[in-house]
Amino acid sequence: MSKLLSPNAGPASLPRRIMQQGRYETITMLRNGEQLILAIVLPLMALVGLVVTPLLDGLGGSRVDIATPGILALCAMSTAFTGQGIATGFDRRYGVLRFLSTTPLGRGGLIAGKILAVLVVLFLQVVVVGAIAGFLGWQPRPEAWLPGLGLLVLGAAAFTALGLLVAGTVRPEATLAITNLLWILLGALGGIVVPSERLPGLLQGIVHVLPSGALGQALRDTFLMGAVPFPAVLVLLLWTVLAGAAAIRWFKWN
Amino acid sequence: MRSPESPVLTIDGLIKDVGPLATLDGKMLRVVSGLSLVAERGQVTALLGANGAGKTTTLECAQGLQKRTGGSISLLGADPDTAGADLRSRVGVMLQDGGLPPSARPIPLLRHVAGMYKNPMDVDALVERLGISQFSRTSVRRLSGGQKQRLALAAALVGNPEILFLDEPSAGLDPQSRQMVFELIAELRDAGMGIVLTTHLMDDAERLADYVYIIDGGHNVVEGTVAELLRHDHATDSAITDRTLYFDAPGGLDFAGALGPGLQLTETRSGSYSITGAITPNDLAALTAWWAERNIMPASLRLEARSLEDVFLDISGRDLR
């Protein structure tokens, strides 16, 4: 009888498997230098840039009050879309998704673990960005935090679904290019940090139906005025459902 | 309920189409066409065939990684396409490409996979046993092919599976790692695990397998124990007793008088001889007596039975590689 082998006792419980995968993916994300730059450094640079320049002047609030909700939205896009998309794309290339889906974790547990990791990293981003914005004079309405965090989770869901859709359908090099390019384009022109009023007229109509514009607008309205704009919530829900369904339909595991 | 003797894997008439493929004018390609096999507990079952024969596709259908087009598969009594976590916890899988994240380090990775099971193996003991401790601080990206292979085997084993799938387990292994891996596979087999492996190396199959399925063109063509396959001529459906005796001796010797009937002597190059046929102990005695009378001492002497390679050549009419 082998000393190594002992009787099989079945899988760990589902919550335990998802926690395990979430923890592993979180540590992997936080150890990745490029992901940290995308998740923390670039959003903080954007925050400081918007606070020291007059770009957001005349919009009915202090620069930092208008900038910070958009930066939080940018954080959600960094982690859920670009970071998670690239990681998943390469995991797919190296067969990691296939191997893990043969373990008790399975495909559902793998996705759940990834979503958990996105939420944990997003929470850390909110803490760091919120604290630094606080030093810069950010004064969010206290009652805005609960709906604000809910919107961030919804935004993360929409961007995770989009990230998985890209990662599951094209080569990882293409995922890298597409998600980074969209991060820059949507970050600069997608209504996420710069409110639509300050964008060229052509874009103003479009950004409201983009996940970036909807999330940025929804967080600004919530933290500045304490009102959750339902059209923007609807747009985010629609993106989540459509991208999620497309990802389920077209995601290739190998 | 299963009886302990029930097979770990039964595949019956497996069909798998892939595509549509642009290279086939948008038609489907049938990569597995009616393959059947049975793998038992406490045995190593080998799928032997050339690259592209359909071995990996068959394994992936059995693991639930690919959906089959037709046929039936029973994995530990269940259908792998609808497998839940309970079934997956009893199945260990080592993929051909490893499936390990490049940035991971071996021990945290194994502990992570172990966390998916209620009663996993002792990771330290597993790491020690497979020599992983020598490279435990190196990321997967920087491991050699053989080191990756050993780590992938450990990851497949850590959950104490009842059936273990190994896709090309000896790929990239140096001789020492190969010995280590083969000994462990034999030990797991003796402990009652059912092991299903693919290989295109005859030597792997001869050394490891209790039962061999030779796969060609997407289906199984011949099956049996290694001994059965070696004894049987599949071209003429008759028992084989042929052996070949190779030896080096002074060139140009005339042996004709020393050879029994039906034996074929060839001098492949000056001084290198081979005798082929149903060589008997008496034939060997006559030959060595003939040498003794003339005081001839061969520089080398080697007797070989048929190899699985010859069996494969008989069946498919081509080389395995």
HADDOCK unambig.tbl for C-alpha pairs under 7 A between the chains (distance, minus, plus):
assign (segid A and resid 1 and name CA) (segid B and resid 191 and name CA) 4.91 0.50 0.50
assign (segid A and resid 2 and name CA) (segid B and resid 187 and name CA) 6.26 0.50 0.50
assign (segid A and resid 2 and name CA) (segid B and resid 188 and name CA) 6.47 0.50 0.50
assign (segid A and resid 2 and name CA) (segid B and resid 191 and name CA) 5.78 0.50 0.50
assign (segid A and resid 4 and name CA) (segid B and resid 121 and name CA) 6.42 0.50 0.50
assign (segid A and resid 4 and name CA) (segid B and resid 125 and name CA) 6.96 0.50 0.50
assign (segid A and resid 4 and name CA) (segid B and resid 126 and name CA) 6.83 0.50 0.50
assign (segid A and resid 5 and name CA) (segid B and resid 121 and name CA) 6.59 0.50 0.50
assign (segid A and resid 5 and name CA) (segid B and resid 160 and name CA) 5.88 0.50 0.50
assign (segid A and resid 6 and name CA) (segid B and resid 160 and name CA) 6.19 0.50 0.50
assign (segid A and resid 7 and name CA) (segid B and resid 160 and name CA) 6.54 0.50 0.50
assign (segid A and resid 8 and name CA) (segid B and resid 90 and name CA) 6.53 0.50 0.50
assign (segid A and resid 8 and name CA) (segid B and resid 119 and name CA) 6.63 0.50 0.50
assign (segid A and resid 8 and name CA) (segid B and resid 160 and name CA) 5.27 0.50 0.50
assign (segid A and resid 8 and name CA) (segid B and resid 161 and name CA) 6.27 0.50 0.50
assign (segid A and resid 9 and name CA) (segid B and resid 118 and name CA) 5.83 0.50 0.50
assign (segid A and resid 9 and name CA) (segid B and resid 119 and name CA) 5.48 0.50 0.50
assign (segid A and resid 10 and name CA) (segid B and resid 86 and name CA) 5.65 0.50 0.50
assign (segid A and resid 10 and name CA) (segid B and resid 89 and name CA) 5.38 0.50 0.50
assign (segid A and resid 10 and name CA) (segid B and resid 90 and name CA) 6.77 0.50 0.50
assign (segid A and resid 10 and name CA) (segid B and resid 117 and name CA) 6.24 0.50 0.50
assign (segid A and resid 10 and name CA) (segid B and resid 118 and name CA) 5.80 0.50 0.50
assign (segid A and resid 11 and name CA) (segid B and resid 85 and name CA) 6.30 0.50 0.50
assign (segid A and resid 11 and name CA) (segid B and resid 86 and name CA) 5.90 0.50 0.50
assign (segid A and resid 11 and name CA) (segid B and resid 89 and name CA) 5.24 0.50 0.50
assign (segid A and resid 11 and name CA) (segid B and resid 116 and name CA) 6.04 0.50 0.50
assign (segid A and resid 11 and name CA) (segid B and resid 117 and name CA) 4.23 0.50 0.50
assign (segid A and resid 11 and name CA) (segid B and resid 118 and name CA) 5.14 0.50 0.50
assign (segid A and resid 12 and name CA) (segid B and resid 116 and name CA) 5.24 0.50 0.50
assign (segid A and resid 12 and name CA) (segid B and resid 117 and name CA) 4.48 0.50 0.50
assign (segid A and resid 12 and name CA) (segid B and resid 118 and name CA) 4.40 0.50 0.50
assign (segid A and resid 17 and name CA) (segid B and resid 116 and name CA) 5.33 0.50 0.50
assign (segid A and resid 20 and name CA) (segid B and resid 112 and name CA) 6.95 0.50 0.50
assign (segid A and resid 20 and name CA) (segid B and resid 115 and name CA) 6.69 0.50 0.50
assign (segid A and resid 91 and name CA) (segid B and resid 101 and name CA) 6.52 0.50 0.50
assign (segid A and resid 94 and name CA) (segid B and resid 99 and name CA) 5.55 0.50 0.50
assign (segid A and resid 94 and name CA) (segid B and resid 100 and name CA) 6.81 0.50 0.50
assign (segid A and resid 94 and name CA) (segid B and resid 101 and name CA) 6.73 0.50 0.50
assign (segid A and resid 95 and name CA) (segid B and resid 97 and name CA) 6.74 0.50 0.50
assign (segid A and resid 95 and name CA) (segid B and resid 98 and name CA) 6.98 0.50 0.50
assign (segid A and resid 95 and name CA) (segid B and resid 99 and name CA) 4.01 0.50 0.50
assign (segid A and resid 95 and name CA) (segid B and resid 100 and name CA) 6.96 0.50 0.50
assign (segid A and resid 96 and name CA) (segid B and resid 99 and name CA) 4.21 0.50 0.50
assign (segid A and resid 96 and name CA) (segid B and resid 100 and name CA) 5.36 0.50 0.50
assign (segid A and resid 96 and name CA) (segid B and resid 101 and name CA) 5.90 0.50 0.50
assign (segid A and resid 98 and name CA) (segid B and resid 99 and name CA) 6.79 0.50 0.50
assign (segid A and resid 99 and name CA) (segid B and resid 95 and name CA) 6.98 0.50 0.50
assign (segid A and resid 99 and name CA) (segid B and resid 99 and name CA) 5.24 0.50 0.50
assign (segid A and resid 102 and name CA) (segid B and resid 88 and name CA) 6.17 0.50 0.50
assign (segid A and resid 102 and name CA) (segid B and resid 93 and name CA) 6.76 0.50 0.50
assign (segid A and resid 103 and name CA) (segid B and resid 88 and name CA) 5.65 0.50 0.50
assign (segid A and resid 103 and name CA) (segid B and resid 89 and name CA) 6.23 0.50 0.50
assign (segid A and resid 104 and name CA) (segid B and resid 85 and name CA) 4.43 0.50 0.50
assign (segid A and resid 104 and name CA) (segid B and resid 86 and name CA) 6.98 0.50 0.50
assign (segid A and resid 104 and name CA) (segid B and resid 88 and name CA) 5.13 0.50 0.50
assign (segid A and resid 104 and name CA) (segid B and resid 89 and name CA) 5.10 0.50 0.50
assign (segid A and resid 104 and name CA) (segid B and resid 116 and name CA) 5.98 0.50 0.50
assign (segid A and resid 105 and name CA) (segid B and resid 85 and name CA) 6.89 0.50 0.50
assign (segid A and resid 105 and name CA) (segid B and resid 116 and name CA) 6.33 0.50 0.50
assign (segid A and resid 106 and name CA) (segid B and resid 85 and name CA) 6.90 0.50 0.50
